[in-house]
Amino acid sequence: MAPSPTIICLTPVRNEAWILRRFLECTSLWADVILVADQFSTDGSAEIVKDFPKAVLIRNEAQNFDEVQRQKLLLRAAREYEGPKILFALDADEMFGGAIRDGLQVLRDDPPAPGTVIEACRINFTEDLNRYEEERQRLPVGYVDDGTEHCGKIIHNYRFPVPEEATKISLPGTVLMHFQYVCPGRMASKHRWYQCFERVHFPKKRASSIFRLYHSHRNWQKNNLPAVPENWFDFYRGHGIDPKSWNLHDAGPYYWDVEIMNWFREFGVPYFEKLDIWDFEFEELANRIGFDRRGHSFQDPRSRLTRKIHAWLYASLDQPKRWDRLLLRGLIRPFGW
């Protein structure tokens, strides 16, 4: 009889103390091993990992953000475990809901063939945890390891090898619960950083495309979002954990905004004028933490035209393709949008 596969969860972190303890409590209920790659956290994340017997702390010494580098780091660590393995790749603000226990038991009893990719529907909670938005495409979250080399992009990358010809399966009754939006201040900082990262590393990418990518959630309030089914939490409540009672408050300041100010010094504030990041007071943060602006002003640099274009983009969030055609073909394309 073939040995039961080891179920290993791969998780990168950087300053995730706001939710990391809850993540590890929940993930310890179903994973055999949790590999946590910490990248210079300053909020005690590494210390939290040490409190959990199934969690193994790995130091990510990379100085820069690189998704594929950290994914390879975690994969190498997972492959040091002998025998068959099923790898799940989750961020610290993601947890399985629904029938995860039953689905994983099926995988243990009758493991899929090596190379099989496991997908899940990812849902995003609203801030009050009472409603949710369901993402259109299913997300690859698990992988029956076959040793395939991982490659990919610096950002927006699959978390493990996902060959086009791979067999894809789902865990019945299981969803991937995403808690990012329940902490709006943190989420807003992260999305500001993502927009600036795109501008720095992909300078030819249109500002309107960057806007669409990081503002789709702003359209939720226009939709009649469904209520969160209570049975998604039954597995955890059965072990004395109530996800909806968690205190997920995190006041900041966030390291993402400090990194943005470093980019301001390097590239100049006008380089980021077309990004919708200026609802945040960078000047005030710099004064509060004693950040050396080196003579730069971090005030909102947007022209009247840029402000009007941002307002137009917000107004068209419910029909982005239609409005983008009108905008880009004749009105704002000449201005670099």
N, C-alpha and C positions, 0 to 999 in steps of 0.2 A: 504493500500500500504506500502510495506517494506521501511524503511528509506534508503537513499543512503549511501553507505559505505564511511567512512572517509579514504582518501588516505594519508598514512604516509610514509615518506622516512626515513630510518635508515642509518646513516652515521658516521663511526668512523674517527677521525682525530688525527694526531699528526704532527705538523709543516707542514700544507698544505696551508699556506697563498699564495703560488705561484699560486694556481688555485682556492682556496676556494670561493673567491668572485664571480667568473664567474659561478662556480657550483651552488651557492645559487641563483644567478640571474636566471639561467635557470630552476632549479628545482622548484623555487617559482612559475613558470608559470603553473605547473601542479599538484603539491602536495598541500594538505591542511595543512599538518604539516611536518616540517623537524626536526627530532631529531638528534642532533650532539653531539656525545660523544667525548669530548676532553681529551686526555691523556698527560697532562703536556706539552702542546705546549709552545715554547718560541719565536715564530715568529709573534705573534699577531693574531693567528687563532681564539682564543676565542673572541677577540674584534670584529673581522669581523662578527662572528655569530650574535652578538648583533645588527648589522645594519639591520637585515632582520626580519620583523614582523612574518613570518611563521616559523622561525627557533627557536628552543628551545635548549639551551646549557645544556648539562649534563656533569658532571665531572666524568671522569674515573680515579679513584684513584689507580688502579692496578699498581704495581711497575714494572711488567714484561709483556712481550708480550704474549698474550693468546687470540686467536681469539674467542673461544667459550665463554670465560668470558665476553668479550666486546659485543658479540652478545646477550647474555642473559641480559646484562645491558640495551641494547637498546630495546629488546623485552618487558622487564618489564615496561619500561617507556611508550611504545606504548600501552600496555594493560591497562594502567590507563585511557585511553580515552574510553568513553562509546560507545556502539553501534557497528554495524558491521564495520570491518576494512579491508582494503587491504594494506599490507605492502610491500614496495619496499626497497631493501637493495643495496645501491650504495656506492662505494668509492668516494672520492672527485674528483678523476681524471676520473670519468665515467659520461657520460650524454647521455640521450636518443636522438636519431636522427631519422629522418623520420616522419612517421605518428603517433607520440606519442599522440597528442591531440585527434585524432579520436579513437585510440585504447582505451584510458582511458575513453572516453565518453561512449563507448560500455560497459566497466566494471561498470560504474556508473549506466547506464540505465538497465542493465541486469546482476547483479553481479553473478559470478560463485559460486558454492557451497563452503562452508567452507572447508578448507584443500586443495583447488586447488592450484597448483604451476604454476606460470607464468614464461615462459622461454623467452630468447632473444638470438639472435646471437650477440656475442661480436666481434667487429673489433678493431684492433690496428692500429693507425695512424703511418706513418713514420714521421721522424722529421720535414719535410717540410709541413705536413698536406695535401699533394697532392695524396698520395697513401696509401693503407691499406692492412693489412693481416687479413684474416677471420679465427677465431679459429674453430677447427673441431667440437667441441661439443657445444651444446647450453647451456647457463648458466642460472641456476635458479636465477631470479632477483626479483620475486614478489611472494606473498603468501597471500591467502585469509585466514585470521587468524581464527583458530578454537581452540586456547588455548593450542595446543599440546606443551609439554615440549621440549625444545631444548637441544640437547646433541651433542657432537662431539669431534674433535681433536683440539690440540693446534694450528695447522697450516694446511692450505689447507682444510678448513672446509666449508661446506655449511653455508650460512649466516642466515638461519632460518630452521625450521623443513622441511625436504623433505623426507617423507615416501616413500618406494619403490612402494607402491600401490597407491600413490597420482595421481589424474588426472592432466595432464600437458597440458597447452595451451600456445599459443603464441599471441602476439599483431601483427596483420598483418601490414607489411610495416614498422616495427619499428626495429631499431638496437641499440645496446648499444655501444656508441663510447668511446673508451679507449684512454686517452691522455698520458699515462705513458711515451711512447717512444719519445714524442716531446721534452722532457727535458732530453737529454742523460746523462748528468753528474749526475743528481739526480737518474735516473733509474739505472745507473751503481753502484752507492753507495748502493742503496737498494738491488740490486742483490748480491753485495759482502756480505752484511749483511745476506741475506737469506742463502747463502751458509754456512757461519759460524754458523748460527743458526742451520742448519741441522747437521753440524758436532758436535756441542755441545750437542744437544738434541737427536740425532739419531746416535750415534757413530759407529754403525754397518753398516750404509748405505754406499754403495760403492761410492768412489769419482767420478767414471765415471757416475754414476746415477745422482749425484748432478750436475755435469757438464751439462749433457743433459737437466736437468730440467730448468736450468737458462741461457741457451745459444741458445735456439731454434731460437730466433729472429735474431741471427747473420747470419742465413741462408737466410734472406729475400733478401739480395742483389743478391743472385743467382737466384731468382725467378722473373718472370715478373708480378709484383704486379699490380692489377687493380687501375684505377684512382678513386678518391673519388667522388661519385655522389653529385652534388651541392644541390639536393633537400633534402638531409639529414639535411640541416641547415635552410630550409625554415621557419620552425616554429619559430625559434629564430630570424631570420631576420625580420619576420613579427612584432616582438616586439622590433625592434631596436638593436638587438644583432647579431653581425657577428662573429661566432666562429673562422673563419679562420683569423681574424684580431687580435686575442688575442696575447698579449705579454706574453709568458709562460717561459721566461728566469728565471733561478734560479741559482745563482753562487755558493751556498754552503758557507762554509763547512757544511756537513750534520751530523746529530747526529748518523746516522748509523755507520759511520766510527769511531766515538768516542767510541761507544759501542763495535765495533770490537777490538779496542785497549785495552779496559778493558778485553776482553776475552784473548787477547795476554798475558796480565799480569797474568791472572788466570791459563791458560792452557799451556802457552809457545808458542812461534811462530812456532816451528817445528810441533806442533799438527795440524796446518792448511796448511802445506806445499803442500799437494796434491790439494788444492782448487785453482781455477783460479781467484785469487783476486790480483795478484801481479803486475798488470799494474798500480797500484796506489801507490804513495809514502807516505806510512804511517809514515816513519821516518821524512819526511819533514813536514807533518801535525802536528806531535807531537811537533816538534821544534817551529812551527809557533804559536800554541795555548798554549804552555807551559805545555803540558801533561807530567805527571810524569811517565816515563817508568820503574822506579824502577830497573834500571840496565839492562833492556832487550833491545836488538837491534830489531828494527822493519824492518830491511832490508829483501829483498826477500831471503827466505831460500831454494829455489828450487834447487834440484840437476840437473845435465845435463839430466839424464833420465827423471825426472819429466817434464822438459821443452819440451823434445821430445814427451812425451805422450800427453801433452796439445796441441802441434802442430798437432799431429795425430788426436786428438779428434776434433779440429777445422776443419781439412781437411775432416773429415767424417760426418759433420753436415747434409749433404743432404741425407745420407744413414746410419743413426745411428745404426739400428738393425743389418745390415749386418756387419758393421765394429766392433760393440761391440762383436759380436760372435767371430770374428777373434782375437780381442784384449784380451778378457776375457778368452777364452778357453785355450790359450797357451802362450801368450806373456807377459801380464802384471798382470794377476790374482795372480801369485806367489808374486808379489810386493804389494799386498793389494789393487788393483784397482777393 
